[in-house]
């Protein structure tokens, strides 16, 4: 990843579809991901028995090279995109700096 631009890739899907989105990302070359629970505010929010209902979402964050980000974004659009039950969206942002941590501390 050192030779290419690194991107922070965000995939946002309806709750319950993060496993599918992570698998798509791995098949395209992502090494790992972080899944974050989230709430959506777009669209129709309504009350049910006096309780506000806001759609639950899951956000997947992964640091990948620019070429891998393009592959993932195309696959997410095709397999879990806005017209599927996952209702997924995907975007990337440039990463200016990052630090990789060792899995085990060196002594």
LOPAVO-647325 format. One record per residue (C-alpha): residue number from 1; residue in three letters; x, y, z. Coordinates in nm, 4 decimals. Layout:
BEGIN
+-----+------+----------+----------+----------+
| pos | code |       xx |       yy |       zz |
+-----+------+----------+----------+----------+
| NUM |  ALA |        X |        Y |        Z |
...
+-----+------+----------+----------+----------+
***
This chain:
BEGIN
+-----+------+----------+----------+----------+
| pos | code |       xx |       yy |       zz |
+-----+------+----------+----------+----------+
|   1 |  UNK |   0.0000 |   0.0000 |   0.0000 |
|   2 |  UNK |   0.2966 |   0.2348 |   0.0363 |
|   3 |  UNK |   0.3301 |   0.3005 |  -0.3382 |
|   4 |  UNK |  -0.0336 |   0.3997 |  -0.3972 |
|   5 |  UNK |  -0.2616 |   0.6643 |  -0.2526 |
|   6 |  UNK |  -0.4483 |   0.5329 |   0.0507 |
|   7 |  UNK |  -0.8222 |   0.5886 |   0.0765 |
|   8 |  UNK |  -1.0558 |   0.5693 |   0.3741 |
|   9 |  UNK |  -1.3446 |   0.3749 |   0.2240 |
|  10 |  UNK |  -1.6878 |   0.4060 |   0.3843 |
|  11 |  UNK |  -1.9739 |   0.1686 |   0.3040 |
|  12 |  UNK |  -2.3124 |   0.2405 |   0.4650 |
|  13 |  UNK |  -2.5783 |  -0.0330 |   0.4505 |
|  14 |  UNK |  -2.9029 |  -0.1186 |   0.6263 |
|  15 |  UNK |  -2.8521 |  -0.3088 |   0.9520 |
|  16 |  UNK |  -2.7897 |  -0.6777 |   0.8918 |
|  17 |  UNK |  -2.6018 |  -0.6366 |   0.5626 |
|  18 |  UNK |  -2.2536 |  -0.5486 |   0.6925 |
|  19 |  UNK |  -2.1255 |  -0.9079 |   0.6724 |
|  20 |  UNK |  -2.2174 |  -0.9190 |   0.3040 |
|  21 |  UNK |  -2.0518 |  -0.5816 |   0.2384 |
|  22 |  UNK |  -1.7320 |  -0.6823 |   0.4226 |
|  23 |  UNK |  -1.7140 |  -1.0057 |   0.2219 |
|  24 |  UNK |  -1.7460 |  -0.8063 |  -0.1013 |
|  25 |  UNK |  -1.4650 |  -0.5760 |   0.0135 |
|  26 |  UNK |  -1.2401 |  -0.8719 |   0.1034 |
|  27 |  UNK |  -1.3011 |  -1.0365 |  -0.2349 |
|  28 |  UNK |  -1.1870 |  -0.7111 |  -0.3966 |
|  29 |  UNK |  -0.8666 |  -0.6903 |  -0.1922 |
|  30 |  UNK |  -0.9441 |  -0.5236 |   0.1424 |
|  31 |  UNK |  -0.7464 |  -0.6785 |   0.4286 |
|  32 |  UNK |  -0.9859 |  -0.5810 |   0.7077 |
|  33 |  UNK |  -1.2661 |  -0.3514 |   0.8131 |
|  34 |  UNK |  -1.4298 |  -0.1875 |   1.1120 |
|  35 |  UNK |  -1.8077 |  -0.2086 |   1.1481 |
|  36 |  UNK |  -1.9822 |   0.0787 |   1.3260 |
|  37 |  UNK |  -2.3512 |   0.0837 |   1.4255 |
|  38 |  UNK |  -2.5286 |   0.3971 |   1.3049 |
|  39 |  UNK |  -2.8708 |   0.5574 |   1.2569 |
|  40 |  UNK |  -3.0052 |   0.7063 |   0.9379 |
|  41 |  UNK |  -3.1745 |   1.0450 |   0.9333 |
|  42 |  UNK |  -3.2669 |   1.0671 |   0.5648 |
|  43 |  UNK |  -3.5975 |   0.9408 |   0.4355 |
|  44 |  UNK |  -3.9082 |   0.8807 |   0.6389 |
|  45 |  UNK |  -3.8782 |   0.8703 |   1.0164 |
|  46 |  UNK |  -4.1999 |   0.7913 |   1.1956 |
|  47 |  UNK |  -4.3468 |   0.7257 |   1.5385 |
|  48 |  UNK |  -4.4559 |   0.3816 |   1.6497 |
|  49 |  UNK |  -4.6458 |   0.3677 |   1.9803 |
|  50 |  UNK |  -4.5108 |   0.7118 |   2.0667 |
|  51 |  UNK |  -4.1487 |   0.6121 |   1.9975 |
|  52 |  UNK |  -3.9499 |   0.7779 |   1.7196 |
|  53 |  UNK |  -3.8219 |   0.5195 |   1.4732 |
|  54 |  UNK |  -3.4964 |   0.5933 |   1.2934 |
|  55 |  UNK |  -3.3641 |   0.3344 |   1.0478 |
|  56 |  UNK |  -3.0625 |   0.1420 |   1.1787 |
|  57 |  UNK |  -2.7541 |   0.1386 |   0.9598 |
|  58 |  UNK |  -2.4105 |  -0.0187 |   0.9702 |
|  59 |  UNK |  -2.1042 |   0.1654 |   0.8480 |
|  60 |  UNK |  -1.7983 |  -0.0250 |   0.7307 |
|  61 |  UNK |  -1.4653 |   0.1580 |   0.7324 |
|  62 |  UNK |  -1.1570 |   0.0217 |   0.5604 |
|  63 |  UNK |  -0.8202 |   0.1673 |   0.4591 |
|  64 |  UNK |  -0.7318 |   0.0518 |   0.1090 |
|  65 |  UNK |  -0.5264 |   0.1534 |  -0.1918 |
|  66 |  UNK |  -0.6919 |   0.3711 |  -0.4531 |
|  67 |  UNK |  -0.7179 |   0.0838 |  -0.7043 |
|  68 |  UNK |  -0.8779 |  -0.1493 |  -0.4478 |
|  69 |  UNK |  -1.1215 |   0.1274 |  -0.3455 |
|  70 |  UNK |  -1.2411 |   0.1554 |  -0.7067 |
|  71 |  UNK |  -1.2971 |  -0.2217 |  -0.7289 |
|  72 |  UNK |  -1.4886 |  -0.2267 |  -0.3993 |
|  73 |  UNK |  -1.7052 |   0.0719 |  -0.4903 |
|  74 |  UNK |  -1.8074 |  -0.0886 |  -0.8207 |
|  75 |  UNK |  -1.8856 |  -0.4228 |  -0.6529 |
|  76 |  UNK |  -2.0826 |  -0.2574 |  -0.3703 |
|  77 |  UNK |  -2.2881 |  -0.0627 |  -0.6246 |
|  78 |  UNK |  -2.3693 |  -0.3809 |  -0.8159 |
|  79 |  UNK |  -2.4331 |  -0.6187 |  -0.5230 |
|  80 |  UNK |  -2.5510 |  -0.4108 |  -0.2252 |
|  81 |  UNK |  -2.6303 |  -0.0760 |  -0.3854 |
|  82 |  UNK |  -2.9135 |   0.1661 |  -0.3322 |
|  83 |  UNK |  -3.1586 |  -0.0434 |  -0.5399 |
|  84 |  UNK |  -3.1053 |  -0.3589 |  -0.3278 |
|  85 |  UNK |  -3.2482 |  -0.4449 |   0.0170 |
|  86 |  UNK |  -2.9089 |  -0.3442 |   0.1670 |
|  87 |  UNK |  -2.9702 |   0.0085 |   0.0317 |
|  88 |  UNK |  -2.5940 |   0.0648 |   0.0360 |
|  89 |  UNK |  -2.3896 |   0.3686 |  -0.0489 |
|  90 |  UNK |  -2.0141 |   0.3927 |  -0.0688 |
|  91 |  UNK |  -1.7646 |   0.6793 |  -0.0754 |
|  92 |  UNK |  -1.3937 |   0.7309 |  -0.0196 |
|  93 |  UNK |  -1.1781 |   1.0040 |   0.1237 |
|  94 |  UNK |  -0.8032 |   1.0586 |   0.0907 |
|  95 |  UNK |  -0.5810 |   0.9628 |   0.3829 |
|  96 |  UNK |  -0.3019 |   1.2124 |   0.4365 |
|  97 |  UNK |  -0.1110 |   1.0183 |   0.7031 |
|  98 |  UNK |  -0.1457 |   0.6864 |   0.8823 |
|  99 |  UNK |   0.0471 |   0.4701 |   1.1230 |
| 100 |  UNK |   0.0457 |   0.0919 |   1.1155 |
| 101 |  UNK |   0.0685 |  -0.0811 |   1.4502 |
| 102 |  UNK |   0.2485 |  -0.4105 |   1.5013 |
| 103 |  UNK |   0.0328 |  -0.7037 |   1.6064 |
| 104 |  UNK |   0.2769 |  -0.7855 |   1.8861 |
| 105 |  UNK |   0.5074 |  -0.5348 |   2.0554 |
| 106 |  UNK |   0.8737 |  -0.5723 |   1.9818 |
| 107 |  UNK |   1.0895 |  -0.6050 |   2.2875 |
+-----+------+----------+----------+----------+
***
